[in-house]
Amino acid sequence: MFCNYFLRFRYFIYSVFVFFSKKTGFTIKNINFAVDKTIKYHL
């Protein structure tokens, strides 16, 4: 249950980053890599 909520939360954050990346030109790969490292560290 916690994992399901965490995945939804991650998808929400990812979509927000995608939205901002279209405005600012962020690199999604770096952000996604950092998010993945954080998730693996906490789990």
Phi and psi in degrees as GROMACS dihedral restraints (atoms count N, CA, C in turn):
[ dihedral_restraints ]
;  ai    aj    ak    al  type     phi  dphi    fc
    3     4     5     6     1   -64.1    20    10
    4     5     6     7     1   -40.6    20    10
    6     7     8     9     1   -64.0    20    10
    7     8     9    10     1   -40.7    20    10
    9    10    11    12     1   -62.2    20    10
   10    11    12    13     1   -43.5    20    10
   12    13    14    15     1   -64.8    20    10
   13    14    15    16     1   -39.5    20    10
   15    16    17    18     1   -65.9    20    10
   16    17    18    19     1   -39.0    20    10
   18    19    20    21     1   -65.8    20    10
   19    20    21    22     1   -38.6    20    10
   21    22    23    24     1   -65.9    20    10
   22    23    24    25     1   -41.3    20    10
   24    25    26    27     1   -63.2    20    10
   25    26    27    28     1   -40.0    20    10
   27    28    29    30     1   -64.9    20    10
   28    29    30    31     1   -40.7    20    10
   30    31    32    33     1   -64.0    20    10
   31    32    33    34     1   -39.5    20    10
   33    34    35    36     1   -62.9    20    10
   34    35    36    37     1   -46.1    20    10
   36    37    38    39     1   -64.0    20    10
   37    38    39    40     1   -40.4    20    10
   39    40    41    42     1   -62.8    20    10
   40    41    42    43     1   -42.0    20    10
   42    43    44    45     1   -66.5    20    10
   43    44    45    46     1   -36.3    20    10
   45    46    47    48     1   -64.3    20    10
   46    47    48    49     1   -42.2    20    10
   48    49    50    51     1   -64.8    20    10
   49    50    51    52     1   -37.9    20    10
   51    52    53    54     1   -63.0    20    10
   52    53    54    55     1   -42.0    20    10
   54    55    56    57     1   -62.1    20    10
   55    56    57    58     1   -45.2    20    10
   57    58    59    60     1   -72.0    20    10
   58    59    60    61     1   -31.2    20    10
   60    61    62    63     1   -65.4    20    10
   61    62    63    64     1   -33.1    20    10
   63    64    65    66     1   -68.4    20    10
   64    65    66    67     1   -27.0    20    10
   66    67    68    69     1   -87.9    20    10
   67    68    69    70     1   -38.6    20    10
   69    70    71    72     1  -105.5    20    10
   70    71    72    73     1   -21.6    20    10
   72    73    74    75     1    88.2    20    10
   73    74    75    76     1    28.5    20    10
   75    76    77    78     1   -65.1    20    10
   76    77    78    79     1   155.7    20    10
   78    79    80    81     1   -91.8    20    10
   79    80    81    82     1   117.1    20    10
   81    82    83    84     1   -67.4    20    10
   82    83    84    85     1   -33.9    20    10
   84    85    86    87     1   -61.5    20    10
   85    86    87    88     1   -42.8    20    10
   87    88    89    90     1   -64.4    20    10
   88    89    90    91     1   -42.2    20    10
   90    91    92    93     1   -66.2    20    10
   91    92    93    94     1   -45.0    20    10
   93    94    95    96     1   -64.3    20    10
   94    95    96    97     1   -37.2    20    10
   96    97    98    99     1   -63.6    20    10
   97    98    99   100     1   -42.8    20    10
   99   100   101   102     1   -64.8    20    10
  100   101   102   103     1   -40.4    20    10
  102   103   104   105     1   -64.7    20    10
  103   104   105   106     1   -42.1    20    10
  105   106   107   108     1   -63.3    20    10
  106   107   108   109     1   -41.8    20    10
  108   109   110   111     1   -63.5    20    10
  109   110   111   112     1   -39.7    20    10
  111   112   113   114     1   -65.6    20    10
  112   113   114   115     1   -41.9    20    10
  114   115   116   117     1   -64.9    20    10
  115   116   117   118     1   -44.7    20    10
  117   118   119   120     1   -65.3    20    10
  118   119   120   121     1   -33.4    20    10
  120   121   122   123     1   -69.1    20    10
  121   122   123   124     1   -39.2    20    10
  123   124   125   126     1   -79.3    20    10
  124   125   126   127     1   -30.9    20    10
